[in-house]
């Protein structure tokens, strides 16, 4: 019985480094695949942002810049409102 257990343990000791080697190879492949997936996702996001910027630019040109003018005027109004409020609240 001891002889069979010894042979079994010796076989396991031979197989264990092979399994560790296979595990390290699989781990490298998974890591590489994950990096490729992230880069593909990043490339897809960049392409999507680029397309959306083109659409936005096209719409701004088509509709004119009146919307941007309104936003700028509103920002200036708010700035002057805060400025005068701070100026008169000191006294």
N, C-alpha and C positions, 0 to 999 in steps of 0.2 A: 504494500500500500504506500509506503514512504517513497519507494522508487517511482511509482506512477505520479505521485504528487510532485516529486522533484523534476521529472521530465516535463510535466505540465507547466511548472513555474519557469523552467528554462525556455520553453517555447514562448511563453508570455514575455519573457525578457528579450527575446529576439524580435517579437512582433511589435512591442511597445515603441522602439525608436522609429519603425516604419510608420506607425500610426501617427506619431508626433510630427514626422516629416510631412505626411499627407495633410494633417491638420494645419500646419504652417502654410502649405501651398494654398489650401482652400481659403485660409484667412487672408492671404495676399490677394487672391482673386476677388473675394468679397469686398475688400477695401478698395481695390482698383475699380470695381463695378460701381461702388457707391460714389467714388470721386467722379466717374464718368457721368453718372446720373445727375449729380449736383451741377456739373458743368453744363449738361444738356438743359437742365431746368433754368440755369442762369442765362444761357443763350436764348431760350424761349422767352424768358421774362424780358430780356433786352430787346428782342424782336417785337414783342408786344408793346413795350413802352415806345419804341420807335414808330410803330404803326399808329399808336394813339396820338403821339405828338404830331404826326403828319395830318391826321384827321382834324385835330384841334386847330392846327395852323390853317388848313383848308377852310374850316368853318369860320375862323376869325376873318380870313380874307373875303369870304363870301358875304358874311353879315356885316362887314365893316368893323371899325374899332369903336363903335358907340358904347358897347358894353364895357370895354376897358376904360373908356373916358368916364363913364359913370362911376366905375369902381375907384378911379383915381380922384375924382371930385369928392366922392363920399369920404375917402381917406383923408383928403385935405380938410374937409369940413370937420371931421372928428378931431384932427390934429389941432385946428384952430379952436375948437370947442374946449378941448382939454387945456390948451395953452391959456385961454382967457379965464377958464375956471380956476386954474392954479394961480393966475395973476391976481384975480379978485379975492380969492379965498385967503390970501396972505394978510390982507388988511383987516 
